[in-house]
Amino acid sequence: MLISYDEIHQALDILGLPSLITKEDIKKRYRFVAKSVHPDKEGGSNEAMERANWAYTILMQYIDNFRFTFDDEEIKKQFPHSSHAQRFKM
């Protein structure tokens, strides 16, 4: 599965994480978010839980397969085609 630059940033936003994080940071934040958006909790929903699960999966795959940080320069090195495509967006 190829993970795009935009997907990584979207996943970071969903979990409310900064760019420089560790695997343990992702796990802790995911657990915190999952507790608050779980469908069995008041105010939780299936959609919010699915987004949290998706974000967790994307970030863990990226860390396992690529790097341990999510700064813009590192992501652009991993996905050079994404920055190239950005030049042509209006």
N, CA, C and O of each residue as an XYZ file, in Angstrom:
360
protein
N       0.844     -1.179      0.000
C       0.000      0.000      0.000
C       0.886      1.237      0.000
O       1.726      1.398      0.886
N       0.711      2.099     -0.970
C       1.465      3.334     -1.068
C       0.694      4.424     -0.335
O      -0.474      4.674     -0.632
N       1.345      5.066      0.614
C       0.719      6.098      1.423
C       1.150      7.455      0.872
O       2.341      7.697      0.672
N       0.194      8.326      0.631
C       0.530      9.626      0.062
C       0.835     10.660      1.149
O       0.493     10.490      2.319
N       1.476     11.713      0.723
C       1.815     12.843      1.579
C       0.561     13.413      2.236
O       0.546     13.680      3.437
N      -0.478     13.595      1.445
C      -1.723     14.163      1.961
C      -2.379     13.246      2.982
O      -2.932     13.719      3.974
N      -2.322     11.938      2.747
C      -2.904     10.989      3.694
C      -2.195     11.058      5.045
O      -2.838     10.987      6.092
N      -0.891     11.195      5.019
C      -0.135     11.276      6.267
C      -0.545     12.518      7.055
O      -0.786     12.436      8.260
N      -0.624     13.656      6.389
C      -1.014     14.881      7.084
C      -2.467     14.833      7.549
O      -2.792     15.359      8.614
N      -3.321     14.223      6.781
C      -4.713     14.076      7.191
C      -4.795     13.190      8.433
O      -5.542     13.500      9.361
N      -4.038     12.095      8.462
C      -4.024     11.200      9.615
C      -3.484     11.912     10.855
O      -4.016     11.735     11.951
N      -2.439     12.710     10.690
C      -1.904     13.480     11.819
C      -2.959     14.447     12.351
O      -3.094     14.607     13.564
N      -3.704     15.091     11.459
C      -4.751     16.029     11.871
C      -5.886     15.322     12.606
O      -6.390     15.821     13.612
N      -6.280     14.172     12.104
C      -7.379     13.423     12.729
C      -7.046     13.080     14.170
O      -7.893     13.200     15.056
N      -5.807     12.651     14.405
C      -5.407     12.274     15.764
C      -4.862     13.458     16.555
O      -4.569     13.321     17.742
N      -4.723     14.614     15.919
C      -4.235     15.791     16.616
C      -2.781     15.676     17.035
O      -2.414     16.042     18.152
N      -1.951     15.162     16.124
C      -0.537     14.942     16.424
C       0.357     15.940     15.686
O       0.022     16.385     14.588
N       1.502     16.290     16.298
C       2.478     17.138     15.601
C       3.285     16.321     14.602
O       3.081     15.113     14.482
N       4.186     16.960     13.894
C       4.976     16.272     12.868
C       6.038     15.344     13.442
O       6.278     14.270     12.891
N       6.666     15.733     14.521
C       7.747     14.928     15.096
C       7.207     14.081     16.243
O       7.008     14.570     17.355
N       6.975     12.809     15.954
C       6.385     11.913     16.944
C       7.045     10.546     16.883
O       7.795     10.239     15.956
N       6.754      9.740     17.881
C       7.245      8.370     17.918
C       6.065      7.415     17.800
O       4.903      7.820     17.837
N       6.391      6.160     17.658
C       5.364      5.118     17.583
C       4.537      5.105     18.870
O       3.319      4.930     18.835
N       5.205      5.290     19.989
C       4.511      5.302     21.283
C       3.561      6.498     21.380
O       2.476      6.382     21.949
N       3.965      7.648     20.825
C       3.084      8.825     20.808
C       1.802      8.536     20.033
O       0.713      8.936     20.445
N       1.943      7.842     18.913
C       0.774      7.498     18.095
C      -0.166      6.589     18.881
O      -1.377      6.811     18.901
N       0.387      5.577     19.520
C      -0.434      4.630     20.288
C      -1.185      5.335     21.415
O      -2.382      5.117     21.601
N      -0.483      6.176     22.163
C      -1.118      6.889     23.283
C      -2.234      7.801     22.804
O      -3.323      7.823     23.376
N      -1.952      8.553     21.748
C      -2.951      9.495     21.238
C      -4.151      8.762     20.644
O      -5.293      9.188     20.819
N      -3.887      7.653     19.938
C      -4.982      6.871     19.364
C      -5.906      6.367     20.476
O      -7.128      6.460     20.361
N      -5.327      5.842     21.538
C      -6.152      5.336     22.651
C      -7.000      6.450     23.255
O      -8.173      6.250     23.568
N      -6.397      7.617     23.414
C      -7.125      8.761     23.958
C      -8.292      9.148     23.052
O      -9.417      9.333     23.518
N      -8.012      9.267     21.756
C      -9.050      9.657     20.795
C     -10.121      8.569     20.702
O     -11.312      8.876     20.663
N      -9.707      7.305     20.665
C     -10.663      6.198     20.539
C     -11.636      6.163     21.718
O     -12.815      5.854     21.543
N     -11.149      6.477     22.905
C     -12.036      6.502     24.075
C     -13.106      7.574     23.950
O     -14.234      7.386     24.407
N     -12.764      8.681     23.343
C     -13.728      9.777     23.253
C     -14.688      9.654     22.074
O     -15.796     10.188     22.130
N     -14.286      8.963     21.008
C     -15.154      8.880     19.823
C     -15.796      7.498     19.639
O     -16.516      7.275     18.665
N     -15.542      6.587     20.555
C     -16.089      5.224     20.417
C     -17.611      5.281     20.355
O     -18.226      6.047     21.097
N     -18.228      4.488     19.486
C     -19.686      4.519     19.315
C     -20.464      4.184     20.590
O     -21.607      4.618     20.736
N     -19.881      3.437     21.498
C     -20.566      3.098     22.740
C     -20.563      4.249     23.744
O     -21.313      4.223     24.721
N     -19.734      5.245     23.512
C     -19.672      6.421     24.382
C     -20.697      7.443     23.921
O     -21.013      7.525     22.735
N     -21.210      8.214     24.853
C     -22.127      9.280     24.495
C     -21.383     10.316     23.665
O     -20.315     10.781     24.066
N     -21.927     10.675     22.532
C     -21.283     11.632     21.644
C     -20.361     10.977     20.626
O     -19.891     11.651     19.709
N     -20.091      9.686     20.761
C     -19.240      8.975     19.810
C     -20.035      8.542     18.586
O     -21.265      8.573     18.580
N     -19.308      8.140     17.555
C     -19.991      7.683     16.347
C     -19.121      6.670     15.604
O     -17.904      6.613     15.781
N     -19.783      5.880     14.773
C     -19.054      4.910     13.956
C     -18.103      5.607     13.002
O     -16.977      5.151     12.801
N     -18.549      6.717     12.408
C     -17.728      7.441     11.444
C     -16.457      7.991     12.092
O     -15.370      7.885     11.525
N     -16.596      8.570     13.266
C     -15.431      9.125     13.962
C     -14.457      8.019     14.356
O     -13.241      8.198     14.280
N     -14.991      6.888     14.772
C     -14.127      5.765     15.139
C     -13.417      5.204     13.917
O     -12.246      4.833     14.001
N     -14.105      5.134     12.782
C     -13.488      4.673     11.544
C     -12.360      5.605     11.112
O     -11.315      5.141     10.655
N     -12.559      6.909     11.252
C     -11.503      7.873     10.912
C     -10.290      7.702     11.817
O      -9.151      7.747     11.352
N     -10.534      7.505     13.107
C      -9.428      7.305     14.052
C      -8.679      6.013     13.727
O      -7.449      5.984     13.762
N      -9.411      4.954     13.413
C      -8.771      3.682     13.048
C      -7.950      3.829     11.770
O      -6.835      3.315     11.679
N      -8.503      4.530     10.786
C      -7.787      4.745      9.528
C      -6.499      5.526      9.769
O      -5.438      5.160      9.264
N      -6.602      6.601     10.542
C      -5.426      7.429     10.826
C      -4.350      6.618     11.541
O      -3.170      6.707     11.203
N      -4.755      5.842     12.513
C      -3.804      5.004     13.257
C      -3.106      4.027     12.315
O      -1.887      3.865     12.383
N      -3.858      3.384     11.449
C      -3.298      2.415     10.505
C      -2.301      3.079      9.563
O      -1.209      2.552      9.348
N      -2.658      4.214      9.006
C      -1.781      4.941      8.078
C      -0.468      5.309      8.758
O       0.606      5.059      8.210
N      -0.547      5.898      9.941
C       0.661      6.352     10.632
C       1.549      5.191     11.072
O       2.774      5.278     10.984
N       0.944      4.121     11.539
C       1.743      2.969     11.972
C       2.413      2.299     10.770
O       3.560      1.863     10.872
N       1.722      2.213      9.644
C       2.338      1.648      8.446
C       3.495      2.506      7.980
O       4.537      1.992      7.573
N       3.309      3.817      8.040
C       4.384      4.706      7.618
C       5.614      4.542      8.515
O       6.738      4.449      8.021
N       5.404      4.507      9.806
C       6.533      4.348     10.732
C       7.193      2.992     10.541
O       8.420      2.907     10.506
N       6.410      1.938     10.419
C       6.972      0.591     10.254
C       7.750      0.451      8.959
O       8.755     -0.260      8.917
N       7.305      1.114      7.905
C       7.923      0.931      6.600
C       8.912      2.010      6.188
O       9.737      1.783      5.303
N       8.845      3.178      6.813
C       9.682      4.263      6.338
C      10.504      4.906      7.450
O      11.613      4.455      7.737
N       9.987      5.928      8.063
C      10.742      6.736      9.022
C       9.987      6.897     10.331
O       8.825      6.509     10.451
N      10.669      7.473     11.304
C      10.074      7.685     12.613
C       9.662      9.128     12.848
O       9.249      9.469     13.956
N       9.759      9.973     11.855
C       9.289     11.345     11.987
C       8.392     11.679     10.807
O       8.418     11.004      9.778
N       7.614     12.708     10.966
C       6.678     13.117      9.931
C       6.895     14.558      9.519
O       5.947     15.228      9.110
N       8.126     15.054      9.618
C       8.351     16.427      9.194
C       8.204     16.516      7.676
O       8.374     15.526      6.965
N       7.892     17.698      7.197
C       7.605     17.895      5.769
C       8.743     17.431      4.870
O       8.503     16.793      3.845
N       9.960     17.740      5.240
C      11.095     17.351      4.404
C      11.220     15.831      4.290
O      11.483     15.312      3.204
N      11.038     15.128      5.378
C      11.144     13.667      5.360
C      10.043     13.053      4.506
O      10.296     12.133      3.728
N       8.831     13.557      4.650
C       7.716     13.032      3.860
C       7.942     13.309      2.381
O       7.662     12.453      1.541
N       8.442     14.487      2.056
C       8.696     14.819      0.651
C       9.789     13.924      0.064
O       9.745     13.597     -1.122
N      10.767     13.526      0.878
C      11.797     12.599      0.401
C      11.190     11.244      0.082
O      11.563     10.607     -0.903
N      10.259     10.806      0.908
C       9.627      9.506      0.704
C       8.647      9.522     -0.470
O       8.470      8.513     -1.153
N       8.012     10.677     -0.700
C       6.990     10.789     -1.736
C       7.284     11.979     -2.644
O       6.540     12.959     -2.628
N       8.339     11.913     -3.422
C       8.694     13.066     -4.271
C       7.619     13.398     -5.296
O       7.476     14.557     -5.685
N       6.866     12.404     -5.735
C       5.828     12.653     -6.733
C       4.717     13.537     -6.183
O       4.060     14.238     -6.953
N       4.494     13.524     -4.897
C       3.440     14.348     -4.303
C       3.767     15.828     -4.447
O       2.894     16.618     -4.806
N       5.004     16.213     -4.176
C       5.359     17.621     -4.297
C       5.338     18.050     -5.766
O       4.994     19.190     -6.079
N       5.699     17.151     -6.643
C       5.660     17.449     -8.066
C       4.218     17.710     -8.508
O       3.954     18.644     -9.267
N       3.307     16.896     -8.038
C       1.898     17.045     -8.403
C       1.320     18.340     -7.842
O       0.429     18.931     -8.452
N       1.812     18.787     -6.692
C       1.294     20.023     -6.076
C       1.517     21.244     -6.980
O       0.732     22.190     -6.939
N       2.569     21.230     -7.785
C       2.867     22.362     -8.657
C       1.783     22.604     -9.694
O       1.630     23.722    -10.186
N       1.036     21.573    -10.024
C       0.048     21.675    -11.082
C      -1.369     21.835    -10.578
O      -2.304     21.917    -11.374
N      -1.546     21.881     -9.245
C      -2.875     22.106     -8.672
C      -3.184     23.583     -8.674
O      -2.297     24.417     -8.493
N      -4.449     23.904     -8.879
C      -4.848     25.309     -8.858
C      -5.804     25.571     -7.756
O      -6.251     26.705     -7.584
